C-alpha cells in the first residue's frame, strides 16, 4: 500500500498524528500521480493546507503544468487571496490545454469582484476557443442569469436544451428558463416552463417562483396552494409570507392574511417592509391598535422610512393625535426627502393645533404637487376661508370643483363669498 493510501485510511479513522507521518512520507516517496490524486482527495475533504503543499511541490517540478496552477489558484481564491490566484492563472498560456479552464476560473473570480465586463470577456473568449463545449455555454448562461441579463441567459439555456442537455452540474435548465422568464416579468412563458418541473425536483426556490408567477397571473388559488406548500416544507423561507398574505387579501381572506404576515414577522422580525405590510393588513381587519403597533415597530427598525412615516402620520391624524404628527414630521422638513404628502399632513396637524403660520407654510409647500388632489384642495380651501382669505380659498375651491363638480356644499360657499 502506498503512503498516500495509508494516509487517507488514517485520516478516515481519525488518527491525525499518523496521517501527518504518512503524509510526510508520501511527499518523499510516492510518485507524482499518486500525490496529485492525494491532493484532490485532501482538497475535497477540506484539508486545503496539505493539498496546497502537494500542488506546490509538484509545480516546482513541473513549472509549466497548467492544471497545477489552476488548483493553486482555486486554493488562493478560497483563502481570499485573489491577487495570488490571478498570478497563477495569468501565467497559463493560450497554447496550454488548460487555458480554457483557466479562463472559466478567471471569469468566476472577476464576477465575485463585480468586474462583470471582464468576466464576460473571459467567458466569450473561452466560447470562441471551444464553441461546442456545453459547460462553457452553461457558464455563460449562468453569468447572464446572475447579472439579470435574462434574455441572453434564456437564449443560451434553450440552445443547450435543443442540443439535448437538460441539466448541467445539478442545475435543471428548464427550471432556470422558467425562473428567468418570471424574473423578467414574462409570467405566461414562465408558467409554461415551471409547470414542467416534477414535484420531486421542485426545490424551494423553484416552488417560490412558480407561486410568484401564479400570483402575478392573478391565479391566487394556485399561488396560495404553492406558497402554503413551501411554508410547510421550509417555514424559514421568509420571502413567501408577504406574497401569501397578499394572495389571501385578494381572496378577501383578511384574517388569514393577518395570521400569515404575523408568522412572517416571527421568521424575519427585522424586516421593516413586513411591519408595514402587517400594518396595512391590520387596517383591513379594522384593528387600529395593531396598525399603530406595527408602524411603530417598523419605524424603530428604519427611522427614515418615508412610507412608514407617512402611514403613521395618517394614522395619527385619523385619531386626532396632532401634536404627535408635528413631533414626527417637523424634524424632517429640512430633509430632501420631505414630500408634498408629508407637508400636507404637517399642515393639517398645525391647523388643528392653531399654528396658523406653520399650517399656511405647509399648505403652500404641498400645493404644487397636489394641485389635482381633490381632498387636499378642499381642505386647503376651507383652511384659508377660516382665516378670512376668501380669494386664496376661492382658487382652491375652483380647482376642486373641476375635479368634483357635484359638491354643491362647496359651490354654495363660493356663492356666499361673492
N, C-alpha and C positions, 0 to 999 in steps of 0.2 A: 504493500500500500504506500502511496506517495505521502510525503509530508503534508501536502495540500489537503488530501483526503482525510488524513488523521486530524489535521487542524479543524476541519469542518465538523468531523464527528465529535471532537471535544467541545467545540462551540455549541453544538446541538445538545450535548449532555450538560452544559453549563459549567464546564471545567475551564474557566477563563485563563488560569495560570498555565495549564498545559497547552491550551490553544496558543498562547503567546510564544511558548517554547517551540512548538511545531511550526508556527508561522515564521519564526526567525530561521528555522532550519529549511523551510520551503524556499524562502528568499535566496538561500545559498545553494540549494541542491536541486530543486525541481526545474524541469525545462520550462521554456518561455510560454508554451501553450498551456501548460498546467497552471502557471502563475496567472496568465490572463483570465482563465476560467475561474480561478480562485478569487481574483479581484471582482469579477462580475457577481459572483455569489455573495461576497462580503458587502458589496455595494447594495445589493438587493436586501440584505439583512440589516442594513443601517450602520455597518462598520466602515464608515467612509474613510477614516484616517488610515486604516490598514489597506483599503483599496487604493487610496491615493499613493501610498508608499510603493505598492507594486507597480502602478502605472508610471510613476516617476523613474523607478529602476529600469523598466522596460524602455521608456522613452530615451533614457541616457544611452541605451544600447541600440535603439532604432530611432534616431532623431527625425527621420522623415515620415514616420508612420502616422498617418492622419487619424486613424481610429483612436490611438492613444491620446492624441491632442484633444479630440472630441470628448473622451471620457474625463480627462483632466479639466476641460472647460466646464463640463456639467458639474463636476465636483466644486469648482470655483464658484459657479452660479449658486449652488446650494449653500456655500459659505458667504454669499452676498458679496463676492469679490468679482464684480463684473469686469473690471479693468483687466485682471489676470485672465479671465475667461476669453476676452477678446484677443488678448495676446496669443493665446493658444490657437484660436480659430483663424485669425488672420494670417498665420504662417502656413496654413494649408493651401497649397497652390491649385490652380484650375485644372492641372493635369492629374491631380490626385483623385483616385476613385472615390474617396470620401468627401470630395469637395461639396457635392450636393447636400450631403447630410450636415456638413458644417454650415452651409447657408441656412438650413432649416433651424439649426440651433441658434445661429445669429439672429434670425428673424424673431424667434421666441424671446430672445434676450432684449432686443430693441423694442419689442411690443411691451414687455414689462416696464421698460423705461419710458413708455408713452412716446417713443420716437416712431410714429406709425408710418411715416413716408419711407423711412429707411427699411423698416420691417417689410413693408410691401415690396420694395425694390428687391430685397433678398429673395423673397418668395417667387417673384416674377422671374428673376434670374434662374432660380432652381427649375422652374417650369420650362423655361426656354431650353435648358440643357436636357431635361428629361420630360418631354411633353406628354408621354403616355404613362407616367407613373401616378397611380391613383392616390398614393399617400401625399404627394405634393399638391395635387388638386384639392384634396381634403384639407391640408394645412392652410391653403389659400382661402378656401371656403370658410374655415373656422376663423381666420383672421378677419374676413369681411363680416362674419356674423358677430364677432366680439366688438368690432368697431361700428356696428349698427349700419353697415352698408348692405342692407338685406337683399336688395335686388341682385347684386353681384353674387352674394352668398347663395341665393336660390338658384341662380343660373349654373353655378358650379356643382351644387348638390344634384340638380337634375341631370347634368352631364354624367355624373358618377352613377346615378340610378339607371340611366339609359344604357350604360355600359355594363350593367349587371351587378354593380356594387351597392348593396343596400345598407351596409354597416362597415364602419372603419373605427378601429380602436375602441370598440364597445359603444360607439355613437350611432344611433339609428338615424339615417339620413331622411327618412320620411318624417320622423318627428321633428328634425331640425327644420325642414321646409315649412311644416305647419307652424312652428313657433316663429319662424322668420316672417311668414305672412301675417301672423297675429300681431307681432311687434310693429309691423309696418302699417297696421290698420286695415289690412285686406282680409276681413274676417270670413267672408264666404269661401275664399280659397283656403284659408287656414283650416276651416272646419272639414273640408274635403280630405285633407291630409291627416289631421289629428284623430278623426274617427276611424282611420285605418289602423291605428295602433292597438294591438291586442291588450286586453286587461293585464295580462301577466307582464307586459313590457311597459306598462303605464307608471312611470316613476312620478314622484310628487310634482316636479316641475312641469312635466307634460300634462298631468291632470289639471294643474292650475291653469295652464294655457288653454286647455280645452274648455274649462269652466269660464275663463275670462272671455274666450271667443263667443261662447253661447250667451254670456251676459251682454256683450256688445251687439249681438244679433237679436237681443230682446227675447231670447228663449229662456225666460227666468226659471221656469220649472226645471229644465235640464241643467241650467247653471247651478241652481240650488242643490240638485242631486249630486253633482260632481264636487262642488265646494264642501258639502257635508261629508262625502266620502273621503275627501282629502283631509278634512278636520279629524275624522275618526282615525285615519291611518297616521297622521302627522299633526297633532294638535299644536305643535310649536311653529308651524308654518304661518307666521304672523300676517303675511300679505293677503291671506284668504279672507280674513274677518271683515274688513271694510266692504269688500265686494259682496260677500254673502249677506251682510246686513243690508246693503243697498238692494240686493235682489229681493229680500223679504219686503222691503219698503215698496218696491214696485208691485208686489203681490198683495199690498195692503195688510201685511202681517207685521205691524209695527212693534208689537210686544216681542215677537221672535227676533226682530231686528235689534231691539234693545238688549235682549239677552245675549245675542251674538256679539255685539260690539263690546259688551261688558266682559265676555270671555276673552275677546281680543286684547282688552286692556290688561287682563291677567297675564297674558303672554308677552305683551310689549307695552309696559306701563310708562315708558319714557318717550313715546311717540306722540307729540303734541297734535298731529293730524287725527289720530284716533280719538283723542279727547274732544276735538272739535266736532268730529262726526258723531260721537256719543251725545254731545250737547244737542246737535241737530235732531237726532232721533228722539232724545228725551223730550224735545219740544213737540215732536209729532204725537207722542203719547200723552202730552199735557202735564208733564212733571216739571214744573218751573224750578223747584228746588234742585233737582238733578241738573237742569240746564246750567244754573249758576255754579254748582259744584264742579261740573265737568269743565266749564270755561275757565274757572279759576285754576284748576289743576293743569290745564293746557298752558295757561299764561305763566304759571310757575316754572314750567319747563322751558318755554320760549317767550320771554317778556317782550320781545319785539315783533311778535307775530301779529300783523295787522288784521288778518282775518278774524283771529280770536278777539283782539281788542275791539274791533268793530261790532262783533256779535255781543260781546259783554256790555259794551256801551248801549246797544239797542235794548238788551235785557234790563239794564239799569233805568233807562228812560221809561220803558214799559211799566216798571214798578215804582216810578217816581223817586228814584234814588239819584237826584240831580247833582248833589254835591259829589257823589262817588264818580259820576261821569266827568265832572271838572277835574277831580283829583287824578283820574285815569288818563284823560286826554290832554290836559293843559301842558304837561311836560313834553308832549310830542310835537307841539306846534312849531318848534324850531327845526324839526327834522324834515329832511327832504321827502320822506315817505308820507308825510301828513297829507291826506287827500280830502276831496270835497265831502265825502260822506262823513268822515270824522269831524270836519268843520261844521257840518250840519248838526251832528249830534251835540257838539260843544255849544253851538248857537242855541239849540233847543234847551239844553240844561241851564245855560246862563240866563235865558229868557225867563224860565220858571223861577230862578233864584233872584230875579230882579237886577241882574248885572247887565244893564242895558247896553253899555258901550261894548262889552265883550261879546254880547249876543249879536249886535249890529255888525261888528267886525267880522264875525264868523259867517253870518248870512252872506255878507259881501264876498268873502273868500269862496264860498260854495256856489255862488250864483252862476259863474261862467260855465262850470261843468254840469250843473244840474238844471240848466235852462229848459230842459224837456222833461223834467220830473214833476209830474202834477202835484204830488204830495208836498214836495219841497216848495213849489211856487205858491201853493195855497197857504202853507204855514208861514212863509216869509211875508206874504201879503197881509195876513192877519196880524203879524207882529208889527209891521210898520204902521198899519192902521191904528193899532193900540197906542202907538207913540204919537199919534196925531200928525202923521206924514202921509196924507192921502195920495199925493202924486206918486210917491215911490210905491205905495201899496197898489195903486191902480196899474202900474206897469206889470207887477207880478200877477195881479188878477187877470189882466187882459191875456197874458201869455198862458195862464192857467186855463182860461175859458176856450182857447183854441184847442186845447187837449181834452177838456171835459165840458163841452158846451151845454150839457144838460144840468149843470149845477146852478139851479135857479137862486139858491140862497146867496151865492157869491154875486150873481147878477144883480140881485136886489141891493146888496151892499154897495155895488158900484153906482147904482141909480141913486141911492141915498146920499152919496158923497158928491154927486154932480151939482 
